[in-house]
Amino acid sequence: MPDELWEAIVPLLPPKLAPVRRRSGRPRADARTTLEGIVYVLRTGCQWKALPRWLGSARTVHRWFQYGVHAGAFQRFWEAGLRRYD
């Protein structure tokens, strides 16, 4: 994902998916890599469990996808893309 696209998407992410730094506990999955995993599955049509490991855990990527759908993130991405490229 190009840096320009990532910078446009970050403000549209729901708070739970936005990149953060935690001081303790288990490290959180990288938001950019996880979003790239979601886009990979949506573009290729592969099953979630067939997601290449370098894009993150299939379970984590799918969970973030479900949260993003319920939070309306993908609708916001679509609307922002239409405003920008229309």
PDB file with SEQRES, HELIX, SHEET and CRYST1 records, atoms N, CA, C and O in Angstrom:
SEQRES   1 A   86  MET PRO ASP GLU LEU TRP GLU ALA ILE VAL PRO LEU LEU          
SEQRES   2 A   86  PRO PRO LYS LEU ALA PRO VAL ARG ARG ARG SER GLY ARG          
SEQRES   3 A   86  PRO ARG ALA ASP ALA ARG THR THR LEU GLU GLY ILE VAL          
SEQRES   4 A   86  TYR VAL LEU ARG THR GLY CYS GLN TRP LYS ALA LEU PRO          
SEQRES   5 A   86  ARG TRP LEU GLY SER ALA ARG THR VAL HIS ARG TRP PHE          
SEQRES   6 A   86  GLN TYR GLY VAL HIS ALA GLY ALA PHE GLN ARG PHE TRP          
SEQRES   7 A   86  GLU ALA GLY LEU ARG ARG TYR ASP                              
HELIX    1 AA1 ASP A    3  ILE A    9  1                                   7    
HELIX    2 AA2 VAL A   10  LEU A   12  5                                   3    
HELIX    3 AA3 ALA A   31  THR A   44  1                                  14    
HELIX    4 AA4 TRP A   48  ALA A   50  5                                   3    
HELIX    5 AA5 ARG A   53  LEU A   55  5                                   3    
HELIX    6 AA6 ALA A   58  ALA A   71  1                                  14    
HELIX    7 AA7 ALA A   73  TYR A   85  1                                  13    
CRYST1    1.000    1.000    1.000  90.00  90.00  90.00 P 1           1          
ATOM      1  N   MET A   1       0.854  -1.166   0.000  1.00  0.00           N  
ATOM      2  CA  MET A   1       0.000   0.000   0.000  1.00  0.00           C  
ATOM      3  C   MET A   1       0.905   1.236   0.000  1.00  0.00           C  
ATOM      4  O   MET A   1       1.781   1.370   0.854  1.00  0.00           O  
ATOM      5  N   PRO A   2       0.687   2.129  -0.957  1.00  0.00           N  
ATOM      6  CA  PRO A   2       1.510   3.339  -1.009  1.00  0.00           C  
ATOM      7  C   PRO A   2       1.315   4.203   0.237  1.00  0.00           C  
ATOM      8  O   PRO A   2       0.239   4.219   0.835  1.00  0.00           O  
ATOM      9  N   ASP A   3       2.366   4.916   0.615  1.00  0.00           N  
ATOM     10  CA  ASP A   3       2.310   5.783   1.794  1.00  0.00           C  
ATOM     11  C   ASP A   3       1.204   6.829   1.680  1.00  0.00           C  
ATOM     12  O   ASP A   3       0.539   7.136   2.669  1.00  0.00           O  
ATOM     13  N   GLU A   4       1.005   7.374   0.488  1.00  0.00           N  
ATOM     14  CA  GLU A   4      -0.021   8.406   0.286  1.00  0.00           C  
ATOM     15  C   GLU A   4      -1.419   7.850   0.604  1.00  0.00           C  
ATOM     16  O   GLU A   4      -2.230   8.528   1.235  1.00  0.00           O  
ATOM     17  N   LEU A   5      -1.691   6.628   0.168  1.00  0.00           N  
ATOM     18  CA  LEU A   5      -2.989   6.010   0.448  1.00  0.00           C  
ATOM     19  C   LEU A   5      -3.130   5.718   1.935  1.00  0.00           C  
ATOM     20  O   LEU A   5      -4.189   5.958   2.515  1.00  0.00           O  
ATOM     21  N   TRP A   6      -2.087   5.210   2.551  1.00  0.00           N  
ATOM     22  CA  TRP A   6      -2.132   4.907   3.981  1.00  0.00           C  
ATOM     23  C   TRP A   6      -2.415   6.167   4.797  1.00  0.00           C  
ATOM     24  O   TRP A   6      -3.227   6.138   5.721  1.00  0.00           O  
ATOM     25  N   GLU A   7      -1.751   7.269   4.458  1.00  0.00           N  
ATOM     26  CA  GLU A   7      -1.966   8.522   5.186  1.00  0.00           C  
ATOM     27  C   GLU A   7      -3.397   9.039   5.025  1.00  0.00           C  
ATOM     28  O   GLU A   7      -3.921   9.699   5.923  1.00  0.00           O  
ATOM     29  N   ALA A   8      -4.029   8.746   3.894  1.00  0.00           N  
ATOM     30  CA  ALA A   8      -5.418   9.155   3.691  1.00  0.00           C  
ATOM     31  C   ALA A   8      -6.385   8.261   4.460  1.00  0.00           C  
ATOM     32  O   ALA A   8      -7.466   8.707   4.846  1.00  0.00           O  
ATOM     33  N   ILE A   9      -6.010   7.011   4.684  1.00  0.00           N  
ATOM     34  CA  ILE A   9      -6.897   6.047   5.341  1.00  0.00           C  
ATOM     35  C   ILE A   9      -6.841   6.160   6.863  1.00  0.00           C  
ATOM     36  O   ILE A   9      -7.864   5.971   7.521  1.00  0.00           O  
ATOM     37  N   VAL A  10      -5.697   6.459   7.433  1.00  0.00           N  
ATOM     38  CA  VAL A  10      -5.537   6.475   8.896  1.00  0.00           C  
ATOM     39  C   VAL A  10      -6.608   7.303   9.618  1.00  0.00           C  
ATOM     40  O   VAL A  10      -7.152   6.828  10.614  1.00  0.00           O  
ATOM     41  N   PRO A  11      -6.932   8.516   9.160  1.00  0.00           N  
ATOM     42  CA  PRO A  11      -7.959   9.278   9.887  1.00  0.00           C  
ATOM     43  C   PRO A  11      -9.359   8.650   9.806  1.00  0.00           C  
ATOM     44  O   PRO A  11     -10.234   8.982  10.607  1.00  0.00           O  
ATOM     45  N   LEU A  12      -9.567   7.759   8.855  1.00  0.00           N  
ATOM     46  CA  LEU A  12     -10.878   7.137   8.675  1.00  0.00           C  
ATOM     47  C   LEU A  12     -11.042   5.844   9.466  1.00  0.00           C  
ATOM     48  O   LEU A  12     -12.142   5.298   9.548  1.00  0.00           O  
ATOM     49  N   LEU A  13      -9.951   5.355  10.047  1.00  0.00           N  
ATOM     50  CA  LEU A  13     -10.016   4.109  10.805  1.00  0.00           C  
ATOM     51  C   LEU A  13     -10.782   4.289  12.109  1.00  0.00           C  
ATOM     52  O   LEU A  13     -10.648   5.319  12.769  1.00  0.00           O  
ATOM     53  N   PRO A  14     -11.589   3.291  12.487  1.00  0.00           N  
ATOM     54  CA  PRO A  14     -12.237   3.367  13.800  1.00  0.00           C  
ATOM     55  C   PRO A  14     -11.175   3.309  14.894  1.00  0.00           C  
ATOM     56  O   PRO A  14     -10.105   2.742  14.670  1.00  0.00           O  
ATOM     57  N   PRO A  15     -11.438   3.877  16.066  1.00  0.00           N  
ATOM     58  CA  PRO A  15     -10.425   3.938  17.129  1.00  0.00           C  
ATOM     59  C   PRO A  15      -9.801   2.587  17.477  1.00  0.00           C  
ATOM     60  O   PRO A  15      -8.607   2.517  17.767  1.00  0.00           O  
ATOM     61  N   LYS A  16     -10.583   1.530  17.451  1.00  0.00           N  
ATOM     62  CA  LYS A  16     -10.051   0.222  17.816  1.00  0.00           C  
ATOM     63  C   LYS A  16      -9.017  -0.271  16.805  1.00  0.00           C  
ATOM     64  O   LYS A  16      -8.152  -1.072  17.159  1.00  0.00           O  
ATOM     65  N   LEU A  17      -9.084   0.186  15.564  1.00  0.00           N  
ATOM     66  CA  LEU A  17      -8.159  -0.269  14.528  1.00  0.00           C  
ATOM     67  C   LEU A  17      -7.039   0.717  14.241  1.00  0.00           C  
ATOM     68  O   LEU A  17      -6.102   0.394  13.511  1.00  0.00           O  
ATOM     69  N   ALA A  18      -7.122   1.896  14.798  1.00  0.00           N  
ATOM     70  CA  ALA A  18      -6.098   2.909  14.556  1.00  0.00           C  
ATOM     71  C   ALA A  18      -4.765   2.468  15.164  1.00  0.00           C  
ATOM     72  O   ALA A  18      -4.742   1.816  16.208  1.00  0.00           O  
ATOM     73  N   PRO A  19      -3.663   2.824  14.516  1.00  0.00           N  
ATOM     74  CA  PRO A  19      -2.355   2.435  15.056  1.00  0.00           C  
ATOM     75  C   PRO A  19      -2.084   3.103  16.401  1.00  0.00           C  
ATOM     76  O   PRO A  19      -2.269   4.311  16.548  1.00  0.00           O  
ATOM     77  N   VAL A  20      -1.652   2.324  17.370  1.00  0.00           N  
ATOM     78  CA  VAL A  20      -1.302   2.834  18.701  1.00  0.00           C  
ATOM     79  C   VAL A  20      -0.066   2.121  19.205  1.00  0.00           C  
ATOM     80  O   VAL A  20       0.269   1.026  18.752  1.00  0.00           O  
ATOM     81  N   ARG A  21       0.601   2.751  20.140  1.00  0.00           N  
ATOM     82  CA  ARG A  21       1.742   2.108  20.808  1.00  0.00           C  
ATOM     83  C   ARG A  21       1.315   1.762  22.225  1.00  0.00           C  
ATOM     84  O   ARG A  21       0.821   2.610  22.968  1.00  0.00           O  
ATOM     85  N   ARG A  22       1.514   0.500  22.582  1.00  0.00           N  
ATOM     86  CA  ARG A  22       1.149   0.056  23.920  1.00  0.00           C  
ATOM     87  C   ARG A  22       2.419  -0.126  24.733  1.00  0.00           C  
ATOM     88  O   ARG A  22       3.463  -0.515  24.208  1.00  0.00           O  
ATOM     89  N   ARG A  23       2.313   0.159  26.005  1.00  0.00           N  
ATOM     90  CA  ARG A  23       3.486   0.055  26.878  1.00  0.00           C  
ATOM     91  C   ARG A  23       3.618  -1.323  27.507  1.00  0.00           C  
ATOM     92  O   ARG A  23       4.716  -1.751  27.861  1.00  0.00           O  
ATOM     93  N   SER A  24       2.501  -2.008  27.644  1.00  0.00           N  
ATOM     94  CA  SER A  24       2.575  -3.332  28.269  1.00  0.00           C  
ATOM     95  C   SER A  24       1.585  -4.262  27.587  1.00  0.00           C  
ATOM     96  O   SER A  24       0.754  -3.834  26.787  1.00  0.00           O  
ATOM     97  N   GLY A  25       1.689  -5.518  27.915  1.00  0.00           N  
ATOM     98  CA  GLY A  25       0.790  -6.510  27.336  1.00  0.00           C  
ATOM     99  C   GLY A  25       1.281  -7.010  25.988  1.00  0.00           C  
ATOM    100  O   GLY A  25       2.369  -6.667  25.524  1.00  0.00           O  
ATOM    101  N   ARG A  26       0.450  -7.823  25.387  1.00  0.00           N  
ATOM    102  CA  ARG A  26       0.795  -8.397  24.098  1.00  0.00           C  
ATOM    103  C   ARG A  26       0.808  -7.298  23.031  1.00  0.00           C  
ATOM    104  O   ARG A  26      -0.092  -6.460  22.994  1.00  0.00           O  
ATOM    105  N   PRO A  27       1.823  -7.301  22.166  1.00  0.00           N  
ATOM    106  CA  PRO A  27       1.866  -6.265  21.130  1.00  0.00           C  
ATOM    107  C   PRO A  27       0.681  -6.404  20.171  1.00  0.00           C  
ATOM    108  O   PRO A  27       0.285  -7.510  19.802  1.00  0.00           O  
ATOM    109  N   ARG A  28       0.142  -5.287  19.790  1.00  0.00           N  
ATOM    110  CA  ARG A  28      -0.997  -5.263  18.887  1.00  0.00           C  
ATOM    111  C   ARG A  28      -0.537  -5.520  17.456  1.00  0.00           C  
ATOM    112  O   ARG A  28       0.582  -5.168  17.083  1.00  0.00           O  
ATOM    113  N   ALA A  29      -1.397  -6.128  16.667  1.00  0.00           N  
ATOM    114  CA  ALA A  29      -1.080  -6.359  15.256  1.00  0.00           C  
ATOM    115  C   ALA A  29      -0.885  -5.016  14.558  1.00  0.00           C  
ATOM    116  O   ALA A  29      -1.564  -4.040  14.875  1.00  0.00           O  
ATOM    117  N   ASP A  30       0.030  -4.974  13.622  1.00  0.00           N  
ATOM    118  CA  ASP A  30       0.305  -3.752  12.877  1.00  0.00           C  
ATOM    119  C   ASP A  30      -0.908  -3.401  12.018  1.00  0.00           C  
ATOM    120  O   ASP A  30      -1.359  -4.219  11.217  1.00  0.00           O  
ATOM    121  N   ALA A  31      -1.430  -2.207  12.181  1.00  0.00           N  
ATOM    122  CA  ALA A  31      -2.659  -1.793  11.494  1.00  0.00           C  
ATOM    123  C   ALA A  31      -2.479  -1.775   9.978  1.00  0.00           C  
ATOM    124  O   ALA A  31      -3.369  -2.204   9.244  1.00  0.00           O  
ATOM    125  N   ARG A  32      -1.356  -1.292   9.515  1.00  0.00           N  
ATOM    126  CA  ARG A  32      -1.135  -1.202   8.064  1.00  0.00           C  
ATOM    127  C   ARG A  32      -1.039  -2.581   7.429  1.00  0.00           C  
ATOM    128  O   ARG A  32      -1.653  -2.831   6.392  1.00  0.00           O  
ATOM    129  N   THR A  33      -0.283  -3.464   8.035  1.00  0.00           N  
ATOM    130  CA  THR A  33      -0.147  -4.820   7.514  1.00  0.00           C  
ATOM    131  C   THR A  33      -1.484  -5.546   7.546  1.00  0.00           C  
ATOM    132  O   THR A  33      -1.825  -6.271   6.612  1.00  0.00           O  
ATOM    133  N   THR A  34      -2.237  -5.352   8.618  1.00  0.00           N  
ATOM    134  CA  THR A  34      -3.535  -6.001   8.742  1.00  0.00           C  
ATOM    135  C   THR A  34      -4.491  -5.496   7.667  1.00  0.00           C  
ATOM    136  O   THR A  34      -5.225  -6.287   7.075  1.00  0.00           O  
ATOM    137  N   LEU A  35      -4.492  -4.197   7.411  1.00  0.00           N  
ATOM    138  CA  LEU A  35      -5.350  -3.653   6.362  1.00  0.00           C  
ATOM    139  C   LEU A  35      -4.912  -4.164   4.992  1.00  0.00           C  
ATOM    140  O   LEU A  35      -5.754  -4.422   4.131  1.00  0.00           O  
ATOM    141  N   GLU A  36      -3.612  -4.312   4.785  1.00  0.00           N  
ATOM    142  CA  GLU A  36      -3.130  -4.881   3.531  1.00  0.00           C  
ATOM    143  C   GLU A  36      -3.607  -6.322   3.380  1.00  0.00           C  
ATOM    144  O   GLU A  36      -3.914  -6.762   2.272  1.00  0.00           O  
ATOM    145  N   GLY A  37      -3.669  -7.059   4.491  1.00  0.00           N  
ATOM    146  CA  GLY A  37      -4.200  -8.420   4.463  1.00  0.00           C  
ATOM    147  C   GLY A  37      -5.669  -8.446   4.079  1.00  0.00           C  
ATOM    148  O   GLY A  37      -6.097  -9.308   3.312  1.00  0.00           O  
ATOM    149  N   ILE A  38      -6.439  -7.513   4.604  1.00  0.00           N  
ATOM    150  CA  ILE A  38      -7.860  -7.425   4.271  1.00  0.00           C  
ATOM    151  C   ILE A  38      -8.021  -7.137   2.778  1.00  0.00           C  
ATOM    152  O   ILE A  38      -8.815  -7.788   2.099  1.00  0.00           O  
ATOM    153  N   VAL A  39      -7.273  -6.171   2.274  1.00  0.00           N  
ATOM    154  CA  VAL A  39      -7.350  -5.821   0.855  1.00  0.00           C  
ATOM    155  C   VAL A  39      -6.927  -7.010  -0.003  1.00  0.00           C  
ATOM    156  O   VAL A  39      -7.527  -7.259  -1.048  1.00  0.00           O  
ATOM    157  N   TYR A  40      -5.910  -7.740   0.423  1.00  0.00           N  
ATOM    158  CA  TYR A  40      -5.445  -8.909  -0.312  1.00  0.00           C  
ATOM    159  C   TYR A  40      -6.567  -9.935  -0.467  1.00  0.00           C  
ATOM    160  O   TYR A  40      -6.807 -10.434  -1.566  1.00  0.00           O  
ATOM    161  N   VAL A  41      -7.245 -10.245   0.618  1.00  0.00           N  
ATOM    162  CA  VAL A  41      -8.336 -11.222   0.567  1.00  0.00           C  
ATOM    163  C   VAL A  41      -9.474 -10.719  -0.314  1.00  0.00           C  
ATOM    164  O   VAL A  41     -10.024 -11.480  -1.110  1.00  0.00           O  
ATOM    165  N   LEU A  42      -9.828  -9.449  -0.177  1.00  0.00           N  
ATOM    166  CA  LEU A  42     -10.931  -8.902  -0.964  1.00  0.00           C  
ATOM    167  C   LEU A  42     -10.597  -8.852  -2.460  1.00  0.00           C  
ATOM    168  O   LEU A  42     -11.476  -9.060  -3.295  1.00  0.00           O  
ATOM    169  N   ARG A  43      -9.360  -8.581  -2.794  1.00  0.00           N  
ATOM    170  CA  ARG A  43      -8.977  -8.494  -4.214  1.00  0.00           C  
ATOM    171  C   ARG A  43      -8.767  -9.857  -4.844  1.00  0.00           C  
ATOM    172  O   ARG A  43      -9.130 -10.059  -6.003  1.00  0.00           O  
ATOM    173  N   THR A  44      -8.191 -10.794  -4.113  1.00  0.00           N  
ATOM    174  CA  THR A  44      -7.898 -12.105  -4.701  1.00  0.00           C  
ATOM    175  C   THR A  44      -9.054 -13.075  -4.577  1.00  0.00           C  
ATOM    176  O   THR A  44      -9.179 -14.000  -5.379  1.00  0.00           O  
ATOM    177  N   GLY A  45      -9.906 -12.872  -3.571  1.00  0.00           N  
ATOM    178  CA  GLY A  45     -11.014 -13.800  -3.354  1.00  0.00           C  
ATOM    179  C   GLY A  45     -10.589 -15.069  -2.640  1.00  0.00           C  
ATOM    180  O   GLY A  45     -11.357 -16.029  -2.569  1.00  0.00           O  
ATOM    181  N   CYS A  46      -9.366 -15.084  -2.108  1.00  0.00           N  
ATOM    182  CA  CYS A  46      -8.905 -16.289  -1.410  1.00  0.00           C  
ATOM    183  C   CYS A  46      -9.628 -16.424  -0.068  1.00  0.00           C  
ATOM    184  O   CYS A  46     -10.216 -15.467   0.434  1.00  0.00           O  
ATOM    185  N   GLN A  47      -9.574 -17.607   0.491  1.00  0.00           N  
ATOM    186  CA  GLN A  47     -10.163 -17.834   1.799  1.00  0.00           C  
ATOM    187  C   GLN A  47      -9.289 -17.152   2.853  1.00  0.00           C  
ATOM    188  O   GLN A  47      -8.087 -16.964   2.666  1.00  0.00           O  
ATOM    189  N   TRP A  48      -9.930 -16.790   3.963  1.00  0.00           N  
ATOM    190  CA  TRP A  48      -9.188 -16.124   5.032  1.00  0.00           C  
ATOM    191  C   TRP A  48      -8.036 -16.991   5.509  1.00  0.00           C  
ATOM    192  O   TRP A  48      -6.947 -16.482   5.775  1.00  0.00           O  
ATOM    193  N   LYS A  49      -8.260 -18.288   5.621  1.00  0.00           N  
ATOM    194  CA  LYS A  49      -7.203 -19.183   6.122  1.00  0.00           C  
ATOM    195  C   LYS A  49      -6.073 -19.376   5.120  1.00  0.00           C  
ATOM    196  O   LYS A  49      -5.017 -19.898   5.476  1.00  0.00           O  
ATOM    197  N   ALA A  50      -6.281 -18.961   3.872  1.00  0.00           N  
ATOM    198  CA  ALA A  50      -5.234 -19.060   2.849  1.00  0.00           C  
ATOM    199  C   ALA A  50      -4.398 -17.785   2.768  1.00  0.00           C  
ATOM    200  O   ALA A  50      -3.529 -17.666   1.904  1.00  0.00           O  
ATOM    201  N   LEU A  51      -4.653 -16.847   3.650  1.00  0.00           N  
ATOM    202  CA  LEU A  51      -3.915 -15.585   3.665  1.00  0.00           C  
ATOM    203  C   LEU A  51      -2.439 -15.854   3.930  1.00  0.00           C  
ATOM    204  O   LEU A  51      -2.110 -16.573   4.873  1.00  0.00           O  
ATOM    205  N   PRO A  52      -1.537 -15.292   3.115  1.00  0.00           N  
ATOM    206  CA  PRO A  52      -0.106 -15.488   3.376  1.00  0.00           C  
ATOM    207  C   PRO A  52       0.270 -14.988   4.773  1.00  0.00           C  
ATOM    208  O   PRO A  52      -0.208 -13.943   5.212  1.00  0.00           O  
ATOM    209  N   ARG A  53       1.105 -15.721   5.448  1.00  0.00           N  
ATOM    210  CA  ARG A  53       1.470 -15.414   6.838  1.00  0.00           C  
ATOM    211  C   ARG A  53       2.133 -14.046   6.990  1.00  0.00           C  
ATOM    212  O   ARG A  53       2.023 -13.420   8.044  1.00  0.00           O  
ATOM    213  N   TRP A  54       2.821 -13.577   5.944  1.00  0.00           N  
ATOM    214  CA  TRP A  54       3.504 -12.282   6.041  1.00  0.00           C  
ATOM    215  C   TRP A  54       2.514 -11.121   6.121  1.00  0.00           C  
ATOM    216  O   TRP A  54       2.903  -9.993   6.425  1.00  0.00           O  
ATOM    217  N   LEU A  55       1.229 -11.393   5.848  1.00  0.00           N  
ATOM    218  CA  LEU A  55       0.201 -10.361   5.991  1.00  0.00           C  
ATOM    219  C   LEU A  55      -0.496 -10.442   7.342  1.00  0.00           C  
ATOM    220  O   LEU A  55      -1.449  -9.705   7.595  1.00  0.00           O  
ATOM    221  N   GLY A  56      -0.036 -11.314   8.189  1.00  0.00           N  
ATOM    222  CA  GLY A  56      -0.598 -11.418   9.536  1.00  0.00           C  
ATOM    223  C   GLY A  56      -1.392 -12.693   9.728  1.00  0.00           C  
ATOM    224  O   GLY A  56      -1.584 -13.473   8.795  1.00  0.00           O  
ATOM    225  N   SER A  57      -1.838 -12.887  10.924  1.00  0.00           N  
ATOM    226  CA  SER A  57      -2.650 -14.044  11.261  1.00  0.00           C  
ATOM    227  C   SER A  57      -4.012 -13.922  10.572  1.00  0.00           C  
ATOM    228  O   SER A  57      -4.659 -12.877  10.647  1.00  0.00           O  
ATOM    229  N   ALA A  58      -4.440 -14.987   9.906  1.00  0.00           N  
ATOM    230  CA  ALA A  58      -5.728 -14.967   9.215  1.00  0.00           C  
ATOM    231  C   ALA A  58      -6.858 -14.662  10.197  1.00  0.00           C  
ATOM    232  O   ALA A  58      -7.808 -13.955   9.861  1.00  0.00           O  
ATOM    233  N   ARG A  59      -6.750 -15.187  11.382  1.00  0.00           N  
ATOM    234  CA  ARG A  59      -7.785 -14.966  12.395  1.00  0.00           C  
ATOM    235  C   ARG A  59      -7.858 -13.482  12.798  1.00  0.00           C  
ATOM    236  O   ARG A  59      -8.945 -12.914  12.907  1.00  0.00           O  
ATOM    237  N   THR A  60      -6.707 -12.876  13.013  1.00  0.00           N  
ATOM    238  CA  THR A  60      -6.653 -11.461  13.391  1.00  0.00           C  
ATOM    239  C   THR A  60      -7.165 -10.584  12.258  1.00  0.00           C  
ATOM    240  O   THR A  60      -7.956  -9.669  12.486  1.00  0.00           O  
ATOM    241  N   VAL A  61      -6.716 -10.859  11.040  1.00  0.00           N  
ATOM    242  CA  VAL A  61      -7.123 -10.053   9.888  1.00  0.00           C  
ATOM    243  C   VAL A  61      -8.642 -10.155   9.696  1.00  0.00           C  
ATOM    244  O   VAL A  61      -9.302  -9.150   9.431  1.00  0.00           O  
ATOM    245  N   HIS A  62      -9.188 -11.347   9.828  1.00  0.00           N  
ATOM    246  CA  HIS A  62     -10.639 -11.521   9.677  1.00  0.00           C  
ATOM    247  C   HIS A  62     -11.399 -10.802  10.793  1.00  0.00           C  
ATOM    248  O   HIS A  62     -12.435 -10.184  10.546  1.00  0.00           O  
ATOM    249  N   ARG A  63     -10.890 -10.885  12.000  1.00  0.00           N  
ATOM    250  CA  ARG A  63     -11.545 -10.194  13.127  1.00  0.00           C  
ATOM    251  C   ARG A  63     -11.546  -8.681  12.902  1.00  0.00           C  
ATOM    252  O   ARG A  63     -12.555  -8.021  13.149  1.00  0.00           O  
ATOM    253  N   TRP A  64     -10.436  -8.134  12.442  1.00  0.00           N  
ATOM    254  CA  TRP A  64     -10.364  -6.698  12.165  1.00  0.00           C  
ATOM    255  C   TRP A  64     -11.306  -6.340  11.017  1.00  0.00           C  
ATOM    256  O   TRP A  64     -11.924  -5.276  11.042  1.00  0.00           O  
ATOM    257  N   PHE A  65     -11.428  -7.212  10.010  1.00  0.00           N  
ATOM    258  CA  PHE A  65     -12.350  -6.976   8.910  1.00  0.00           C  
ATOM    259  C   PHE A  65     -13.787  -6.903   9.420  1.00  0.00           C  
ATOM    260  O   PHE A  65     -14.535  -5.995   9.057  1.00  0.00           O  
ATOM    261  N   GLN A  66     -14.167  -7.858  10.259  1.00  0.00           N  
ATOM    262  CA  GLN A  66     -15.526  -7.863  10.804  1.00  0.00           C  
ATOM    263  C   GLN A  66     -15.789  -6.600  11.624  1.00  0.00           C  
ATOM    264  O   GLN A  66     -16.857  -5.998  11.514  1.00  0.00           O  
ATOM    265  N   TYR A  67     -14.836  -6.209  12.427  1.00  0.00           N  
ATOM    266  CA  TYR A  67     -15.008  -4.984  13.219  1.00  0.00           C  
ATOM    267  C   TYR A  67     -15.133  -3.770  12.302  1.00  0.00           C  
ATOM    268  O   TYR A  67     -15.983  -2.907  12.524  1.00  0.00           O  
ATOM    269  N   GLY A  68     -14.296  -3.704  11.282  1.00  0.00           N  
ATOM    270  CA  GLY A  68     -14.333  -2.584  10.349  1.00  0.00           C  
ATOM    271  C   GLY A  68     -15.663  -2.486   9.614  1.00  0.00           C  
ATOM    272  O   GLY A  68     -16.168  -1.387   9.383  1.00  0.00           O  
ATOM    273  N   VAL A  69     -16.227  -3.628   9.248  1.00  0.00           N  
ATOM    274  CA  VAL A  69     -17.534  -3.630   8.579  1.00  0.00           C  
ATOM    275  C   VAL A  69     -18.600  -3.087   9.525  1.00  0.00           C  
ATOM    276  O   VAL A  69     -19.389  -2.223   9.143  1.00  0.00           O  
ATOM    277  N   HIS A  70     -18.624  -3.588  10.751  1.00  0.00           N  
ATOM    278  CA  HIS A  70     -19.632  -3.147  11.720  1.00  0.00           C  
ATOM    279  C   HIS A  70     -19.455  -1.677  12.105  1.00  0.00           C  
ATOM    280  O   HIS A  70     -20.435  -1.000  12.415  1.00  0.00           O  
ATOM    281  N   ALA A  71     -18.227  -1.182  12.089  1.00  0.00           N  
ATOM    282  CA  ALA A  71     -17.957   0.213  12.454  1.00  0.00           C  
ATOM    283  C   ALA A  71     -18.161   1.167  11.277  1.00  0.00           C  
ATOM    284  O   ALA A  71     -18.082   2.383  11.453  1.00  0.00           O  
ATOM    285  N   GLY A  72     -18.422   0.635  10.076  1.00  0.00           N  
ATOM    286  CA  GLY A  72     -18.647   1.479   8.906  1.00  0.00           C  
ATOM    287  C   GLY A  72     -17.379   2.004   8.264  1.00  0.00           C  
ATOM    288  O   GLY A  72     -17.436   2.948   7.476  1.00  0.00           O  
ATOM    289  N   ALA A  73     -16.236   1.416   8.582  1.00  0.00           N  
ATOM    290  CA  ALA A  73     -14.957   1.909   8.067  1.00  0.00           C  
ATOM    291  C   ALA A  73     -14.876   1.786   6.550  1.00  0.00           C  
ATOM    292  O   ALA A  73     -14.398   2.702   5.881  1.00  0.00           O  
ATOM    293  N   PHE A  74     -15.332   0.678   6.009  1.00  0.00           N  
ATOM    294  CA  PHE A  74     -15.204   0.480   4.565  1.00  0.00           C  
ATOM    295  C   PHE A  74     -16.130   1.408   3.788  1.00  0.00           C  
ATOM    296  O   PHE A  74     -15.807   1.817   2.672  1.00  0.00           O  
ATOM    297  N   GLN A  75     -17.260   1.736   4.361  1.00  0.00           N  
ATOM    298  CA  GLN A  75     -18.151   2.723   3.753  1.00  0.00           C  
ATOM    299  C   GLN A  75     -17.458   4.085   3.717  1.00  0.00           C  
ATOM    300  O   GLN A  75     -17.544   4.796   2.716  1.00  0.00           O  
ATOM    301  N   ARG A  76     -16.774   4.451   4.801  1.00  0.00           N  
ATOM    302  CA  ARG A  76     -16.033   5.724   4.837  1.00  0.00           C  
ATOM    303  C   ARG A  76     -14.896   5.725   3.828  1.00  0.00           C  
ATOM    304  O   ARG A  76     -14.648   6.740   3.177  1.00  0.00           O  
ATOM    305  N   PHE A  77     -14.188   4.580   3.686  1.00  0.00           N  
ATOM    306  CA  PHE A  77     -13.106   4.482   2.701  1.00  0.00           C  
ATOM    307  C   PHE A  77     -13.665   4.719   1.297  1.00  0.00           C  
ATOM    308  O   PHE A  77     -13.087   5.465   0.505  1.00  0.00           O  
ATOM    309  N   TRP A  78     -14.790   4.077   1.002  1.00  0.00           N  
ATOM    310  CA  TRP A  78     -15.410   4.197  -0.317  1.00  0.00           C  
ATOM    311  C   TRP A  78     -15.816   5.648  -0.593  1.00  0.00           C  
ATOM    312  O   TRP A  78     -15.528   6.181  -1.665  1.00  0.00           O  
ATOM    313  N   GLU A  79     -16.476   6.276   0.360  1.00  0.00           N  
ATOM    314  CA  GLU A  79     -16.932   7.656   0.190  1.00  0.00           C  
ATOM    315  C   GLU A  79     -15.747   8.609   0.020  1.00  0.00           C  
ATOM    316  O   GLU A  79     -15.798   9.518  -0.809  1.00  0.00           O  
ATOM    317  N   ALA A  80     -14.692   8.409   0.791  1.00  0.00           N  
ATOM    318  CA  ALA A  80     -13.509   9.269   0.675  1.00  0.00           C  
ATOM    319  C   ALA A  80     -12.857   9.073  -0.690  1.00  0.00           C  
ATOM    320  O   ALA A  80     -12.399  10.040  -1.298  1.00  0.00           O  
ATOM    321  N   GLY A  81     -12.808   7.837  -1.178  1.00  0.00           N  
ATOM    322  CA  GLY A  81     -12.254   7.571  -2.494  1.00  0.00           C  
ATOM    323  C   GLY A  81     -13.063   8.230  -3.596  1.00  0.00           C  
ATOM    324  O   GLY A  81     -12.501   8.763  -4.553  1.00  0.00           O  
ATOM    325  N   LEU A  82     -14.385   8.194  -3.463  1.00  0.00           N  
ATOM    326  CA  LEU A  82     -15.237   8.851  -4.470  1.00  0.00           C  
ATOM    327  C   LEU A  82     -15.011  10.357  -4.469  1.00  0.00           C  
ATOM    328  O   LEU A  82     -14.925  10.975  -5.530  1.00  0.00           O  
ATOM    329  N   ARG A  83     -14.915  10.952  -3.275  1.00  0.00           N  
ATOM    330  CA  ARG A  83     -14.677  12.403  -3.199  1.00  0.00           C  
ATOM    331  C   ARG A  83     -13.328  12.775  -3.794  1.00  0.00           C  
ATOM    332  O   ARG A  83     -13.195  13.799  -4.464  1.00  0.00           O  
ATOM    333  N   ARG A  84     -12.341  11.947  -3.547  1.00  0.00           N  
ATOM    334  CA  ARG A  84     -10.976  12.270  -3.978  1.00  0.00           C  
ATOM    335  C   ARG A  84     -10.773  12.058  -5.472  1.00  0.00           C  
ATOM    336  O   ARG A  84     -10.126  12.869  -6.135  1.00  0.00           O  
ATOM    337  N   TYR A  85     -11.318  10.982  -5.997  1.00  0.00           N  
ATOM    338  CA  TYR A  85     -10.996  10.615  -7.385  1.00  0.00           C  
ATOM    339  C   TYR A  85     -12.136  10.884  -8.369  1.00  0.00           C  
ATOM    340  O   TYR A  85     -11.996  10.594  -9.557  1.00  0.00           O  
ATOM    341  N   ASP A  86     -13.241  11.422  -7.907  1.00  0.00           N  
ATOM    342  CA  ASP A  86     -14.355  11.694  -8.812  1.00  0.00           C  
ATOM    343  C   ASP A  86     -14.138  12.990  -9.558  1.00  0.00           C  
ATOM    344  O   ASP A  86     -14.976  13.383 -10.369  1.00  0.00           O  
TER     345      ASP A  86                                                      
END                                                                             
